[in-house]
């Protein structure tokens, strides 16, 4: 009688090396507040780590989306002349 057992589960990922949430949150914050390019870069790093460690890449996708929106919004505001200028010569 031959009984086939399922293979053992893979070992868990190394603790302390998963920075998926860190990259995702940094990407969202920088993408919304200051620099769209950094938001895209951090979002990419979050997506990469999420795929590597088998987690959800949602934060990374949000970071990329907010980074792109920041860049597009800045271009639109700059093209229409409505970009805020901090002039302290008043």
N, C-alpha and C positions, 0 to 999 in steps of 0.2 A: 504494500500500500504506500503510494507516493503522496505525501501531503506537502503542498507548496505553501510556504509562509510568505506574507508580504515583506518587502524589503524594509529595513528600519528607516525611520524618518531622518532627514538630513540634520546635521548638528545646527544649533542656533547660531545666528550671526554674532560676531565678536561684540561684546558690550563696550559702549563708549565711543564707537567709531561711526555710529549712525547719526548723521547731522541733517537728516531730511527736514525736520521741523525747523531747525535753526536757519537753514538756507531759505526755506519757504517764508518764514516770518521776516527775515531780513529783506528778502526780495519784495514782499508786499509793502513793507514800511518804506523802503527806498523808492520803490516804484510809484507809490502814492505821493510821497512828500517831496522828494528832491530830484532824484536822478533816475530816469527811465532805463538808461543803459545798465546801471547796476541792478535794477530790478529784474531785467531780463537775464543777466549773468547769474544772479543768485537763484532765480527761478530754474534755470537750466541745471545748476548744481543740485537743487532740490529734486528735480525730476530724475536726474542720474542716480542719486542716492536712493530714491524711492524704488526704482527698478532694481537696483543692486540688492536692497534689503527686503524686497517684497512688500513694500508699503504703498499706500495710496499717494499718487503724485498730484493730488488736488491743489495743495499749497503752491507747488511749483508752477502749475498752469495758471493759477490766479496771479502769482508774481509776474509771470511773463505778460499776462493780459494787462495788468496795471502798468507795467513798464511801457508797453506799446501805447496804451492810452495816454500816458504822461507825455511821451514823445509826440504823438499826433496832436494832442491838445496844445502843447507848446508851439508846434509848427503853425497851427491854425491861429493861435493868439498872436504869434509873431507876424504872420502874414497880414492879419487885419489891423495891426498896429495897436492892439489892445493889451499887449503884454505889459504887466506892471513894471514901471521903472522907479527905482528907489532913488529919488533925487532929493538930496538934503541941502540944496542951495536956496531954499525958500527964505 
